[in-house]
């Protein structure tokens, strides 16, 4: 990160301070920013945010007690006991979140490398990890932690930037109107990747068309030297190919013929996916990823395309793709040995894809499970897909119809809307064994009673249901 002090922060925020005050602030080094008064390291600036349940301003004194050297504070916030704050400097601002974002924007302007921004309805984090793996084979690369991809996470990420990196890879996630405008002003990406457009956050964005319009704002600040990569198989993103955009645009995918980068000969064997890549009528063979499903192929493919654009040797790209690593709860396969009721030992596979869920990612994960053939039974444990608003019941009904057409043997659901999925799947496929349960504890007990040797179980759901807790119980 850049060497910053409180004087720099006050200048970023255009605070009207005396020259003497600024001189004093110049002696206070800032090496960290925290929005949690319990997570304070040396030389930390505390930024209190107003949450739905609690106001961070109530914890300013706690932040100082825990070692913060300064704090932002809303001008109109009345501190009831100023003596608890001691002599620590408070920076009074109109809005602490906007100020945090302004700090991030100013630091981004100091960064001399290129920023790769990634957005889409699903696959952002997986794509980010593939991109980082490939680009690191030739360049110094910085990336945001986990899914720090929103209005708070992105400026906290940008604070960590410095000019030792050639590239920074930043996820940009939105759920409401105009949030991409804010993120684009913050990140100002030189290169953008749009993974897909789907039924995400419809509770706020109301339609997939609106999702599309908001997501493509990622290139709102592009210039003639900018570069855009889009999933050319996506129904909505295909439109961009015909717009004659004033910057370089590349398409990637599997299904369409007229793609700049296309994956062919896709094959799954023993938990590994193999494919080749066509680019400019040349075939680049032998790509291998330690993941399953077409969605994983497209996520890897755009990283390959980016690497080829920056002249990384294809052998290096293949090696990097193979050794890419992802966060937990993202379609990782766990082989587990269990003791059955008759005291025999059974071996099962769990597919942990619990990180989040929308209709597109649900169908992709279920398709992976459906495509597995070296197993006894295929079991899906699914929760509600949250944040779908008035579309929730219809989308869960359509998911049930999709499941009915697969080769799944057992369906276990939890959540009010997943009951719709359960009933519809059973209606259209009476051979499917269906259970609807009310808690993770009930699901754990049911699986304990019904699992057999060589079963494969997919766990897929929204974060609020914490299905990974069930896997942890077994492990």
C-alpha positions in Angstrom: 0.0 0.0 0.0 1.0 3.6 -0.5 2.7 5.5 2.4 -0.1 7.6 3.7 -0.8 9.9 6.6 -3.8 11.7 8.0 -2.8 14.8 6.1 -3.1 12.8 2.8 -6.5 11.5 3.9 -7.7 15.0 4.8 -6.6 16.2 1.4 -8.4 13.3 -0.3 -11.6 14.4 1.5 -11.0 18.2 0.8 -11.4 18.9 4.5 -11.2 22.6 5.4 -8.4 22.5 8.0 -5.8 25.0 9.2 -2.2 24.6 8.0 -1.2 24.0 11.6 -3.8 21.2 11.9 -2.7 19.6 8.6 0.9 19.7 9.8 -0.1 17.8 12.9 -2.0 15.3 10.9 1.1 14.7 8.7 2.8 13.0 11.6 0.0 10.4 11.9 0.8 7.4 9.6 -2.2 5.5 8.2 -1.5 1.9 7.2 -4.9 0.3 7.5 -8.6 1.2 7.3 -11.2 -0.7 9.3 -15.0 -0.5 9.5 -15.0 -2.9 12.5 -14.0 -1.5 15.8 -12.9 -5.0 16.9 -10.5 -5.4 14.0 -7.9 -2.7 14.6 -4.3 -3.1 13.6 -1.4 -0.6 14.0 -2.0 2.8 12.4 -5.6 2.2 11.6 -8.2 4.8 10.5 -11.6 3.7 11.7 -14.5 4.4 9.4 -17.9 4.1 11.2 -20.7 3.2 8.8 -24.5 3.4 9.4 -25.9 -0.2 9.3 -29.5 -1.4 9.2 -29.2 -2.5 12.9 -26.4 -0.5 14.4 -24.5 2.7 13.7 -20.8 2.4 13.7 -20.4 5.8 15.2 -21.4 4.3 18.5 -18.2 2.3 18.5 -15.7 5.1 17.8 -14.5 5.1 21.4 -14.1 1.3 21.2 -12.0 1.7 18.1 -9.6 4.1 19.8 -9.4 1.8 22.8 -8.4 -1.0 20.5 -5.6 1.0 18.9 -7.1 3.2 16.1 -5.1 6.4 15.6 -8.0 8.4 14.0 -11.6 8.1 12.9 -14.0 9.6 10.5 -17.2 11.0 11.9 -20.4 12.4 10.5 -20.7 16.1 11.2 -24.1 15.9 12.6 -23.3 12.9 15.0 -23.5 14.0 18.6 -20.8 12.4 20.7 -22.3 11.9 24.2 -19.1 11.4 26.0 -16.2 13.2 24.2 -13.8 12.4 27.1 -13.8 8.8 26.1 -12.2 9.8 22.8 -9.2 11.4 24.4 -7.0 13.5 22.1 -7.4 11.3 19.1 -8.2 13.3 15.9 -11.7 13.0 14.5 -12.1 13.9 10.8 -15.6 15.3 10.4 -17.3 14.5 7.1 -20.8 14.7 5.5 -21.1 11.0 4.8 -18.6 8.3 6.0 -19.4 5.8 3.2 -19.0 8.4 0.5 -15.7 9.5 2.2 -14.5 5.9 2.3 -15.2 5.6 -1.4 -13.5 8.9 -2.1 -10.4 7.7 -0.4 -10.4 4.6 -2.6 -10.9 6.7 -5.7 -8.0 8.9 -4.9 -5.7 5.9 -4.3 -6.8 4.3 -7.5 -5.7 7.6 -9.3 -2.2 7.1 -7.8 -2.0 3.5 -9.2 0.2 3.3 -12.3 -0.7 -0.3 -13.3 -3.8 -1.5 -15.2 -7.0 -2.6 -13.5 -9.0 -5.6 -14.7 -12.6 -5.2 -13.6 -14.9 -8.3 -13.5 -18.7 -8.3 -13.3 -21.6 -10.6 -14.2 -24.5 -12.4 -12.5 -22.3 -15.4 -11.6 -18.8 -16.7 -12.0 -17.1 -13.5 -10.9 -14.9 -14.9 -8.2 -14.0 -18.1 -10.1 -13.1 -15.9 -13.2 -11.0 -13.7 -10.9 -9.0 -16.6 -9.6 -8.3 -18.0 -13.1 -7.3 -14.5 -14.3 -4.9 -14.0 -11.4 -3.4 -17.4 -11.9 -2.7 -16.8 -15.5 -1.5 -13.2 -15.2 0.8 -14.0 -12.3 2.9 -16.3 -14.6 4.3 -13.1 -16.2 3.3 -10.1 -14.1 3.0 -8.8 -10.5 -0.8 -9.0 -9.8 -2.9 -7.7 -7.0 -6.5 -8.9 -6.3 -9.3 -8.2 -3.9 -9.8 -10.6 -1.1 -12.7 -13.1 -1.2 -15.8 -11.3 -2.6 -15.0 -7.8 -1.4 -16.8 -6.6 -4.5 -19.4 -4.0 -3.4 -19.8 -0.5 -2.3 -17.7 -1.1 0.9 -15.4 -3.9 -0.2 -14.1 -2.2 -3.3 -12.8 1.0 -1.6 -11.3 -1.1 1.2 -9.6 -3.2 -1.5 -8.3 -0.1 -3.4 -6.7 1.2 -0.2 -4.3 -1.8 -0.3 -3.0 -0.9 -3.8 0.5 0.3 -4.5 2.7 0.6 -7.5 4.5 -2.7 -7.1 1.7 -4.4 -9.0 1.5 -4.4 -12.8 -2.2 -5.4 -12.7 -5.0 -5.3 -10.1 -7.9 -7.6 -10.6 -11.1 -6.3 -9.0 -14.5 -7.9 -8.7 -17.4 -5.5 -9.1 -20.7 -6.7 -7.7 -24.0 -4.9 -7.7 -27.5 -5.5 -6.4 -29.3 -2.2 -7.0 -29.6 0.6 -9.5 -26.7 3.0 -10.0 -24.3 1.0 -7.9 -22.2 0.2 -11.0 -21.9 3.9 -11.6 -20.3 4.3 -8.2 -18.0 1.3 -8.7 -16.9 2.3 -12.2 -16.0 5.8 -10.9 -14.0 4.1 -8.1 -12.2 1.4 -10.1 -11.9 3.0 -13.6 -11.0 -0.4 -15.2 -8.7 -0.4 -18.2 -9.9 -3.9 -19.0 -13.4 -5.4 -18.2 -14.8 -8.9 -18.2 -18.6 -9.5 -18.2 -19.2 -13.1 -17.4 -23.0 -13.4 -18.0 -26.3 -11.7 -17.5 -28.9 -13.6 -15.4 -31.6 -13.6 -12.8 -29.6 -12.0 -10.0 -30.9 -9.4 -7.5 -34.2 -9.1 -9.2 -35.7 -8.0 -5.9 -34.2 -4.6 -6.6 -33.3 -4.6 -10.3 -36.8 -5.9 -11.3 -35.8 -7.5 -14.7 -33.0 -9.2 -16.4 -33.0 -6.4 -18.9 -32.2 -4.0 -16.1 -29.4 -6.4 -14.9 -27.9 -6.1 -18.3 -28.2 -2.3 -18.5 -26.5 -2.0 -15.1 -23.8 -4.5 -15.6 -22.5 -3.0 -18.9 -21.9 0.3 -17.2 -18.6 -1.3 -16.2 -17.2 0.2 -19.5 -18.8 3.6 -19.0 -15.4 5.3 -18.5 -13.6 3.4 -21.2 -11.4 5.1 -23.8 -10.0 3.9 -27.1 -7.2 2.0 -25.4 -9.6 0.0 -23.2 -10.4 -3.7 -23.7 -13.6 -5.6 -23.2 -14.1 -9.4 -22.9 -17.7 -10.6 -23.1 -19.3 -14.1 -23.0 -20.4 -14.4 -26.6 -22.8 -17.2 -25.7 -24.9 -15.0 -23.5 -28.2 -13.9 -24.9 -27.9 -10.3 -23.7 -24.2 -9.8 -24.2 -24.4 -10.9 -27.8 -25.9 -7.5 -28.5 -22.6 -5.7 -27.8 -20.9 -7.4 -30.8 -23.1 -5.3 -33.2 -22.6 -1.9 -31.5 -19.3 -1.0 -33.1 -17.9 0.0 -29.7 -14.9 2.4 -29.8 -12.5 0.1 -28.1 -11.3 -3.5 -28.5 -13.9 -6.1 -27.8 -13.4 -9.8 -27.7 -15.9 -12.6 -27.3 -15.4 -16.0 -25.7 -17.6 -19.1 -25.2 -18.5 -22.6 -26.2 -21.7 -22.7 -28.2 -21.5 -19.9 -30.8 -19.4 -20.2 -33.9 -18.3 -16.6 -34.4 -16.3 -16.2 -31.2 -12.8 -14.8 -30.9 -11.9 -17.5 -28.3 -13.9 -20.7 -28.3 -13.6 -23.9 -26.2 -14.0 -27.1 -28.1 -13.8 -30.8 -27.4 -15.0 -30.3 -23.8 -14.8 -33.6 -21.9 -15.2 -34.5 -18.2 -13.3 -37.4 -16.7 -12.7 -38.3 -13.1 -13.5 -34.8 -11.7 -11.3 -33.1 -14.3 -12.4 -31.2 -17.4 -10.4 -31.2 -20.6 -10.8 -28.9 -23.6 -9.1 -27.2 -26.5 -9.2 -23.5 -27.6 -9.7 -22.1 -31.1 -8.4 -18.6 -31.7 -7.9 -17.1 -35.2 -8.4 -20.5 -36.8 -5.6 -21.9 -34.7 -6.2 -24.8 -32.3 -4.5 -24.7 -28.9 -4.7 -28.1 -27.3 -4.6 -29.8 -23.9 -6.2 -27.4 -21.4 -7.1 -29.1 -18.2 -9.0 -27.7 -15.2 -9.7 -29.3 -11.8 -13.4 -28.4 -12.0 -16.5 -29.6 -13.6 -19.1 -28.0 -15.9 -19.4 -25.6 -18.8 -19.6 -22.6 -16.5 -16.1 -23.4 -15.2 -14.8 -23.8 -18.8 -16.0 -20.4 -19.8 -14.6 -18.8 -16.6 -11.2 -20.4 -17.4 -11.5 -19.5 -21.1 -11.6 -15.8 -20.6 -8.5 -16.0 -18.4 -6.8 -17.9 -21.3 -8.0 -15.2 -23.7 -6.6 -12.5 -21.5 -3.3 -14.3 -21.2 -3.0 -14.7 -24.9 -3.8 -11.0 -25.4 -0.9 -10.2 -23.2 1.4 -12.6 -25.1 1.8 -15.1 -22.2 3.2 -18.4 -23.5 0.3 -20.9 -24.0 2.3 -23.6 -22.0 2.5 -21.2 -19.1 -1.2 -20.4 -19.4 -2.2 -24.1 -19.3 0.0 -24.7 -16.2 -1.5 -21.7 -14.4 -5.1 -22.7 -15.2 -4.5 -26.2 -13.9 -3.1 -24.9 -10.6 -5.7 -22.2 -10.0 -7.2 -22.3 -6.5 -10.6 -21.1 -5.4 -12.3 -20.1 -2.1 -14.3 -22.6 -0.1 -17.9 -23.4 -1.0 -17.3 -23.1 -4.7 -17.9 -26.4 -6.3 -15.1 -28.2 -4.5 -15.4 -32.0 -4.3 -14.9 -33.7 -1.0 -14.5 -37.5 -0.7 -15.8 -38.7 2.6 -15.9 -42.1 4.4 -18.9 -42.6 6.7 -20.1 -45.4 9.0 -23.5 -46.7 7.9 -26.2 -47.9 10.2 -25.0 -51.5 9.8 -21.5 -50.4 10.8 -20.2 -50.8 7.3 -18.0 -48.1 5.8 -19.4 -46.2 2.8 -17.7 -43.8 0.6 -19.5 -40.7 -0.8 -18.7 -37.5 -2.6 -19.9 -34.1 -1.6 -19.9 -31.3 -4.1 -19.7 -28.1 -2.0 -21.2 -25.2 -4.1 -22.9 -23.4 -1.2 -21.4 -20.0 -1.7 -24.5 -18.5 -3.4 -27.3 -19.3 -5.8 -29.3 -17.8 -8.6 -31.2 -19.7 -11.4 -28.3 -19.8 -13.8 -25.8 -21.1 -11.2 -28.3 -23.6 -9.9 -28.9 -25.1 -13.3 -25.1 -25.1 -14.0 -24.4 -27.0 -10.8 -27.2 -29.5 -11.2 -26.1 -30.1 -14.7 -22.6 -31.0 -13.4 -24.2 -33.5 -11.0 -26.4 -34.8 -13.7 -23.4 -35.4 -16.0 -21.7 -37.7 -13.4 -21.9 -41.4 -14.3 -19.5 -43.2 -12.1 -21.7 -43.2 -9.0 -24.5 -45.0 -7.3 -27.2 -42.2 -6.8 -27.2 -38.5 -7.5 -28.5 -36.4 -4.6 -29.2 -32.7 -4.7 -29.6 -30.6 -1.5 -31.0 -27.2 -2.5 -32.1 -24.1 -0.6 -34.1 -21.1 -1.7 -32.5 -18.7 -4.2 -32.8 -15.4 -2.4 -33.2 -11.8 -3.6 -35.5 -12.7 -6.5 -38.3 -10.5 -5.3 -41.7 -11.0 -7.1 -40.1 -13.5 -9.5 -39.2 -15.9 -6.7 -42.1 -18.4 -7.1 -41.9 -18.5 -10.9 -38.1 -19.0 -10.9 -38.3 -21.8 -8.3 -41.1 -23.4 -10.3 -39.0 -23.4 -13.5 -36.1 -24.9 -11.5 -38.4 -27.8 -10.5 -39.3 -28.4 -14.1 -35.6 -28.5 -15.0 -34.8 -30.9 -12.2 -37.6 -33.2 -13.3 -35.9 -33.7 -16.7 -32.6 -34.8 -15.1 -31.3 -38.2 -13.9 -31.3 -37.1 -10.3 -32.3 -39.8 -7.8 -33.0 -37.8 -4.6 -34.0 -34.2 -4.1 -33.8 -32.5 -0.7 -35.0 -28.9 -0.4 -35.2 -26.4 2.4 -36.9 -22.9 2.4 -40.3 -21.6 1.6 -39.7 -21.2 -2.2 -37.8 -24.4 -2.5 -41.0 -26.2 -1.5 -42.4 -25.0 -4.8 -39.3 -26.5 -6.6 -39.8 -29.8 -4.7 -43.5 -30.2 -5.5 -43.0 -29.3 -9.2 -40.1 -31.7 -9.6 -42.1 -34.5 -8.1 -45.2 -33.6 -10.2 -43.3 -33.9 -13.5 -41.1 -36.9 -12.4 -42.8 -39.3 -10.0 -39.7 -41.5 -10.0 -37.7 -38.8 -8.2 -37.5 -39.3 -4.4 -38.2 -35.9 -2.8 -37.9 -34.6 0.8 -38.6 -31.1 2.0 -37.0 -30.3 5.4 -37.1 -27.3 7.7 -33.5 -27.0 8.9 -29.9 -28.0 8.3 -30.1 -30.3 11.3 -33.0 -32.2 9.7 -31.1 -32.5 6.4 -28.1 -33.9 8.2 -30.2 -36.5 10.0 -31.9 -37.5 6.7 -28.7 -37.8 4.8 -27.2 -39.9 7.7 -30.1 -42.3 7.2 -30.3 -42.6 3.5 -26.8 -42.3 2.1 -25.3 -45.4 0.4 -21.9 -46.3 -0.9 -20.7 -44.3 -4.0 -23.5 -41.7 -3.7 -22.7 -38.1 -4.9 -24.4 -35.2 -3.1 -24.6 -31.6 -4.4 -25.1 -28.9 -1.9 -26.2 -25.7 -3.6 -27.9 -22.7 -2.0 -27.9 -19.0 -1.1 -25.6 -17.8 1.7 -28.4 -17.2 4.2 -29.0 -21.0 4.5 -25.4 -21.9 5.3 -25.6 -25.4 3.8 -21.9 -25.8 4.3 -22.7 -26.4 8.0 -24.1 -29.8 7.0 -20.9 -30.8 5.2 -18.9 -29.7 8.2 -21.0 -32.0 10.4 -20.1 -35.0 8.3 -16.4 -34.0 8.1 
